[in-house]
Amino acid sequence: MYFVRFSCFSIPFVVTGAALLAGPAGAADFRVLDFGAPCDRVVALEEARGSGPFDGKLPSGYQFAFRIRELDRDALAVYSCDGGKLFRGGYIFDVKDEADAAALYATIKKRVTRERGTPSYDFASAAHRKKMSDAGATLSRVDMMVAFWDGPTSEAHASVAEPSKDRGWRVSLSYTANSHVKE
């Protein structure tokens, strides 16, 4: 399974967030596991951290989800595996409205930028806005709340998703192993 990096449309999905919310030096690539590690241990390792079970419908593309507290908010920690090995981990935050989503996205973007440097691609950049304008697209504020950061072992991705039929506003941060990032 691969993650396609860019699209003309803002598609809501979650990507892993290891660098943003990273622990001390020597910590795992994402929360409790390194990329490529067997996923059969994720449940026991998350339970050992005090994470709660998630009994709802799993977010698209994820095989595991846990209820956690992150950034002083309720969130989900989510994991994707390919061939039984971790390749993506992420955080999903449900937020009350667009203003709350924008504030949380700004916080995440600042923290990931401190960890990884300037985004490798930022939908709020003048270059992206010009590209979309030249193509005849009109961008909303939410369309510009998407950013990617390169890293030595993974690509980080933060985004805001507008409400859909079965959920409200959502902010996500994910990390995808470089082995599964496709330009």
C-alpha positions as CSV (number, residue, x, y, z in Angstrom):
1,M,0.0,0.0,0.0
2,Y,1.4,3.4,-0.9
3,F,0.6,7.0,0.0
4,V,0.3,9.4,-2.9
5,R,1.8,12.7,-1.8
6,F,0.0,15.4,-3.7
7,S,-3.5,15.8,-5.2
8,C,-5.4,18.6,-6.7
9,F,-8.2,18.0,-4.2
10,S,-8.1,18.0,-0.4
11,I,-8.9,14.4,0.5
12,P,-9.4,13.8,4.3
13,F,-7.1,11.2,5.6
14,V,-4.7,10.8,8.4
15,V,-1.0,10.6,8.3
16,T,1.4,9.7,11.1
17,G,2.8,12.2,13.5
18,A,6.0,10.9,15.1
19,A,8.2,14.0,14.9
20,L,5.5,16.4,16.1
21,L,4.7,14.6,19.3
22,A,8.0,12.8,19.6
23,G,9.3,11.5,22.9
24,P,12.9,11.5,24.2
25,A,15.9,10.6,22.1
26,G,15.8,7.0,21.1
27,A,12.0,6.9,21.1
28,A,10.1,4.9,18.5
29,D,9.3,6.3,15.1
30,F,5.7,6.6,16.1
31,R,4.6,6.3,19.8
32,V,5.4,2.6,20.6
33,L,6.8,1.2,17.3
34,D,9.5,1.8,14.7
35,F,8.5,1.7,11.0
36,G,8.9,-1.8,9.8
37,A,8.2,-3.3,13.2
38,P,5.6,-6.1,13.5
39,C,2.2,-4.7,14.3
40,D,1.2,-7.7,16.4
41,R,2.6,-5.9,19.5
42,V,0.8,-2.5,19.1
43,V,-2.3,-3.4,21.3
44,A,-0.2,-4.5,24.3
45,L,2.2,-1.6,23.9
46,E,-0.6,1.0,23.7
47,E,-2.4,-0.6,26.6
48,A,0.8,-0.3,28.6
49,R,0.9,3.4,27.9
50,G,-2.6,3.7,29.3
51,S,-4.4,4.2,26.0
52,G,-8.0,3.3,25.9
53,P,-9.8,1.1,23.4
54,F,-11.6,2.5,20.4
55,D,-14.8,0.7,19.6
56,G,-16.0,2.8,16.7
57,K,-15.5,2.4,12.9
58,L,-11.8,2.6,12.2
59,P,-10.7,5.6,10.2
60,S,-10.1,4.6,6.5
61,G,-6.7,3.0,6.0
62,Y,-6.0,2.2,9.6
63,Q,-6.0,-1.2,11.3
64,F,-5.6,0.0,14.9
65,A,-7.0,3.0,16.8
66,F,-6.7,4.0,20.5
67,R,-8.2,6.7,22.6
68,I,-5.5,9.0,24.0
69,R,-4.9,12.5,25.3
70,E,-2.5,14.6,23.2
71,L,-1.9,18.4,23.0
72,D,-4.3,18.6,26.0
73,R,-7.1,17.2,23.8
74,D,-8.9,13.9,23.3
75,A,-7.6,12.2,20.2
76,L,-7.1,8.9,18.5
77,A,-3.7,7.3,17.9
78,V,-4.0,5.3,14.7
79,Y,-1.7,2.7,13.0
80,S,-1.4,1.3,9.5
81,C,0.4,-1.9,8.7
82,D,1.5,-3.5,5.4
83,G,2.4,-7.1,5.5
84,G,2.0,-7.0,9.3
85,K,4.6,-4.2,9.7
86,L,4.0,-0.6,10.7
87,F,4.3,2.0,7.9
88,R,2.1,4.8,9.1
89,G,1.0,6.2,12.4
90,G,-1.1,9.3,13.1
91,Y,-3.2,11.4,15.4
92,I,-6.8,12.3,14.7
93,F,-8.4,15.2,16.6
94,D,-12.2,15.9,16.4
95,V,-12.7,19.6,16.8
96,K,-15.8,21.7,17.4
97,D,-15.7,24.1,14.4
98,E,-13.6,25.7,11.7
99,A,-12.0,28.2,14.1
100,D,-11.0,25.4,16.5
101,A,-9.6,23.4,13.6
102,A,-7.6,26.4,12.3
103,A,-6.1,27.0,15.8
104,L,-5.1,23.4,16.3
105,Y,-3.7,23.1,12.8
106,A,-1.6,26.2,13.5
107,T,-0.3,24.7,16.7
108,I,0.6,21.4,15.0
109,K,2.2,23.2,12.0
110,K,4.4,25.3,14.3
111,R,5.5,22.3,16.3
112,V,6.3,20.1,13.3
113,T,8.2,23.0,11.6
114,R,10.3,23.3,14.8
115,E,11.0,19.6,14.7
116,R,11.6,19.2,10.9
117,G,12.1,22.6,9.4
118,T,10.1,24.4,6.7
119,P,7.4,22.3,5.1
120,S,8.5,20.5,1.9
121,Y,5.1,21.4,0.5
122,D,2.6,23.8,2.0
123,F,-0.8,24.4,0.4
124,A,-0.8,27.9,2.0
125,S,2.3,28.9,0.0
126,A,2.2,31.5,-2.7
127,A,3.5,29.0,-5.2
128,H,0.6,26.5,-4.5
129,R,-2.0,29.3,-4.5
130,K,-0.8,30.5,-7.8
131,K,-0.7,27.0,-9.3
132,M,-4.3,26.5,-8.2
133,S,-5.4,29.9,-9.4
134,D,-3.8,29.3,-12.8
135,A,-5.8,26.1,-13.0
136,G,-9.0,28.0,-12.3
137,A,-9.5,26.8,-8.8
138,T,-10.8,28.9,-5.9
139,L,-9.3,27.8,-2.6
140,S,-11.1,28.0,0.7
141,R,-9.3,28.6,4.0
142,V,-9.5,24.9,4.7
143,D,-8.0,24.0,1.3
144,M,-4.9,25.8,2.4
145,M,-4.5,23.9,5.8
146,V,-2.4,21.1,4.4
147,A,1.3,20.7,4.8
148,F,4.0,18.0,4.3
149,W,7.5,17.8,5.9
150,D,10.3,15.5,4.8
151,G,12.3,13.6,7.4
152,P,15.1,11.0,7.5
153,T,12.7,8.0,8.1
154,S,9.2,9.4,7.4
155,E,7.1,12.2,5.8
156,A,4.8,14.1,8.2
157,H,1.5,15.4,7.0
158,A,-0.9,17.7,8.7
159,S,-4.4,18.6,7.4
160,V,-7.9,19.8,8.3
161,A,-11.0,18.0,7.0
162,E,-14.4,19.6,6.8
163,P,-17.4,17.8,8.2
164,S,-18.8,14.9,6.2
165,K,-22.0,12.9,6.5
166,D,-20.8,10.8,9.5
167,R,-18.4,13.1,11.4
168,G,-17.6,16.7,12.2
169,W,-14.5,18.9,11.8
170,R,-11.2,16.9,12.1
171,V,-7.5,17.8,12.3
172,S,-4.9,15.1,11.6
173,L,-1.2,14.6,11.8
174,S,0.4,11.5,10.4
175,Y,3.8,10.1,9.7
176,T,4.4,7.7,6.8
177,A,7.5,5.7,6.4
178,N,9.6,6.9,3.5
179,S,9.4,3.4,2.1
180,H,5.7,4.0,1.5
181,V,5.8,7.6,0.2
182,K,5.4,7.9,-3.5
183,E,6.0,11.2,-5.2
